[in-house]
Amino acid sequence: MLTNTMNLKKTINKKKTKTYIILESKYIFIKETQDIIYKYINKKKKYKKTNIIINHHTDWEHICNQIKQQDLFFTTHIFNITIYDSNISTILKINMNKIENLSNNKVIKIFCFPKLKYNFLCNNFFHNYTDNYIILINNSFSYINNINHWIKKKIKRNNTEISLSAKNFLLKKFYININFFANLLENMLLLYPNIKITYKKLYNYYKKTQKLRYYDWMKSIVNFKQNQAIKKLHILKKQKYDITILINSFKTLVYILLFQKNKIFMKKNYIFFSLYKKKIMKLPIYSIMKTTTLKKISLALKLLKKIELCLQHNHKKIIWMHLKTLSIILI
């Protein structure tokens, strides 16, 4: 039976099942789904739980050996199995079928697929996987509803109110970075127990805890905000942000400017161009394109070469100093 996290409790009470398949990439929904299953089983009987991540073929053998020994125990045994395959391969089918054949009434399997590309073939395999009743949890068709349900549940559990504007802000932002905003809401509930969370409280806390990315630094550079660019770079340093992302994104900006000004193509071996180009082209780069001279672009390229040499020798302190110079070199 197909369901989602929001409706799982209703589905789980209707029929007995020994196999659950979770098709979900977001940790908060994976955890929520697992917790619902654990609570349901705990009502009926005590259980033992084993968490296994499938990295190698030997991990499948390990599960099979544990299931074979299951008769020695009197408690129900839950096998929480995480599989990072993106496709249903023949090997995966063989191993899942093997586990099903070895399982008895005391074995409950929760298969979690965080990266699976769900299609007709997957659907066909899962529905024919076992003669026993299975529950397939897929949130992809009810993503926003599940977020809304999760927020409501969190607030209710903590006996807290939230204003409509604050809730709408969360719903809008959750879609961008679900894990960050889930943590933000949980921290807010700890900070303001039994107090109504308003948009102002939420927004102020968000601004204090907001994590910056390379895109924020780039935005300040192309908008000629030198001091802001340096401040953001300092925050990124404190966040221990990946230096290579900053270097490659800036190099992409330089290549874009170089092409627009002089129709000079980037080096063919620069593999990161397509990775950052789309995002950088969304920035208002017209002004910097118009005012930046070829001399400034040439200086930026020379400094990037120095930075790459420093990177080879892991001279991080010098790299951050050079990145500070890059923050203002094109302006």
N, C-alpha and C positions, 0 to 999 in steps of 0.2 A: 504493500500500500504506500502511495506517495503522499507525503505531508511536509510541513515545515516546522521550524522550532516553535513558532507561536502556537500552533495547533497540535503539537506532539502529545501533550498531556491528555487531550481528548481521545486521540488515536490509540495511545498506548493502553488506555483503560478498556478498550473495546475487545481486543484480542490478545492472546498470549503469543509472544514471539521470542525466539532465541537468537535472532540475527537482526542487527541494525546496521544500516549503511548511511553514513553521513557524507554528503557532497557539499563541503563548505570550506572556504579559505580563511574566513575571519575568526580569530581566536575566541572572541567573546561569544559568538554563536556556537562554536564547537563546544566550549565549556558549558554553556547554558544547556545545550542538547544532552551532553553527557550527564550533567547534574540531574536533569529530569528523569533520565533512564535509571540512574543510581538510586534516586529516591523511591521510584516505583518498585524496583527490585527489593530494596531494603524494607519496604512495607510487608512484603511477602515472606522474605527469608534473609538470613545473614549471608554475606558474600565475601569472597576473596577477589582482589583485583590485580591484574598484571598488565602493565603498559609496555607495549613493544612497538618500536619503529622499524619498519622493514628497510634495511640498507643493503643487505646481502642475502644470498640464497640460504645461508646458514640460519638466518633469523626465522625463516619459514620452518626449518627443521626444529628449531628451538620451541616454537609454538606447538608443533605436532607432538613432540616428546612430552610437553607439559599436559596436553590433552589426553594422551595415552595413559598418563599416570593419574588422571582425574578420578577414577574409580576408588582410589585409595582415600579420597577425602569425602566428607559428608556435606561440606558447604558448597554453595553455588560458586562457580569460578567465572568471573568476567574477564574476557581478553579484549583489551582496548588496543586495537591494531591500527597504526597510522601508516598509510602507504602514499608515497609522494610521486607515484607514476602519473604521467599525464594521459596515458592511453591504457586501454585494457588489452594487455599482451597475452599471448598463449600461455606463457609461464605463469603469469598472474592468475589466469583462469584455472590452470592445473592445481596451483597451490591453494587457492580458495576452495576448490572442489574437494581437495584432499582433507582440508580442515573440516569441512562440512561432513564428510563421510566418517571422520574420526570422532565427531562431537556426540555427546549424549545429552540427556535432559538437564544435567548440572552445568553444562557449558553454555555461556552466553557470549556472543561475539559482537563487538562494536567496531566495524570497519570505518575508518575515517580517511577520506580522499581529499586533501586540501588543494591539489593541483590538477585534478582530473578534468579533461575536456569532455563534458557530458554531451553525448549524441545518441542517435538511434541504436547503435551497436551496444553502447553501455547499457542503455535502457533494456534492451533485449536480453543481455547477459544477466543483469541483476534480477529481472523478473522470472527468469528460468533457472536461476542459480540453485534454488533449493525447493523441495516439495513442501517444506514447512513455510509458515507464514513469516514474511519479512516486512520491516518498515524502512522505507527509503526516505531520508530527510534531505530535501533540496530547497534552499532558500533563494535561489536565483530569480524566481518569479514573484517573490514577495519581499524584496530587500528592504524597501522603505517601511512597509508595515511591520517587519521584524524589528527594525531599529526603533520605531515608535513604541512597540510593545515592550522592548527591552528597557527603554527610558522610563516608561510608566511603572514597570515592575520594580526597577531600582528605587524610584522615588517612593513608591508605596511601602516597600520593605523598610525604608529608613524613616517612615512617618514624616515626610517632608512635602512641601508644596513647591510648585514651580510656575512662574508666570507664563502666559501664552507666548509672549515675545522671546523669552529665554528658551522655551521649548522649540520654537521655530528656528531660532539661531542654531541650536544643537542639531536639529534635523538636517538643516542645510549644510552644516560643517561636517557632520558625521560621515556624509557621503564621500568627503575628500580624504579624511584620515580617521578611520573608525577606531583604531586602537588608541590614538592620542586623545580623542574626545571621550572615549569610554573611561580612560584614566582620569581625565579632567573632571568629568561628572562625579566619579567616585571620590576624588579629593575634595570637591565642593561639598558633597554630602557629609564628609568628615569635618570640614571646616564650619559648616552651618547646620548642625543637627537641630531638627524641629523648627527651623526658620525658613520662611519662604525664599526661594532662590529667584531673584529678579534678573532681568536682562543686564542691568548695570553691574551687579555683583559678578555675574557670570562673565561678562565681557572684560571687566577689569582683571579678573583672575586669569582669563585666557591670554590677555596681553602680557601678563607677567610670566606666564609659563610657556608661551608660544615658542616653538622651535623653528629656527631659521634654516633655509636651504640655499644652495648656490643661486637660485633664481632671485631671491631677495637681494642678495649682494649685487647681481647683475643689474637689477632694476634701478638701484641707486646710482650705479655707474652711468647707465644710459640716460638717466634723468638729470645728470650733472650735479648730483648731491654728494660732493666729495666727503664731507664730514660724516654723513649718514652711511656712506659706503665703508668708511674706516671703522665706524662703530659696529656695523653689522659683521664686518670681518672679525672684529674682536670677540663678538658673541659666538660666531662660528668656531673660533679657536677654543673658547671656553667649552663649547659643546663637543669638542674633539672631532669636529667635522672632517670628513675625508678630504685631504689636501689635493689628491689627484682629481677629484670631481671639480674643485675650484680651478685648477690649472687647465683641465680639458675644456671646461665651459668657457673660460676666458679666451682660450686659443680659438675656439669656434667663433666667438664674437669677432675676434681680430680677422679671421679668414673671411667672414661675411662682409666686414667693412672693406677689406682689401679687394674683394671681388666687385663690390658695388662701386668702389671708387675707380678702380683701374682694370676691371675685368680680368684680374689675375686669379687663376684657379688655385685651390689648396693642393697641398701635396697628396698624391694618391695613397700613400701609406698611412695617412691620418684617419684612423678607423672610427674615431669618436665624433666626427663631424655630423653624421646623420642622427646620432644619439641626442645631441643638444640643439641642433639647428632649429627644429620645429618649435621648441619651447622659447628659444631666444628670439625667433622671428615674430613671436607674439608681443614682444616688448616694443615700446615706442622708440625704435632705433633711428628714425629718420633724422632727428636733430643731430645726434652724434655722428651719423653718417655724413652729414653736410659739413660739420665744423672740424672733425678730426682730420689732421693732415697726414700725408704719407710718411712724413718724418716721424710723427708720433707713433704711427703703426709700426714703423721699422724699429723704433726704440723698444716698443712693447714686445716684438718678436725676439729681439736680442736678449731682453730680460727673461723671457720664457725659456730660452736656451740655457741661461744661467740656472734658472730654477730646476730644470730637468737634470742638470749636472748635480745640483745639490740633492735632488731626490734620489739619485743613484747612490750617494754617500750618506743618505739619511740625515742631512743637516736641516732638521725641521725648523729650528729657530731662525736660520737665515732665510728659509723659504717663506715663513710668515712675514718677515721684514720686506721681502721682494713683493709679496702679494699686496702688502700695504701700498707699495709704490704703484703697482698695477691698478689699484683702486682710483688713482688720480692721473695716471699717465696719458690717458686718451682725452682727458677733459681740457 
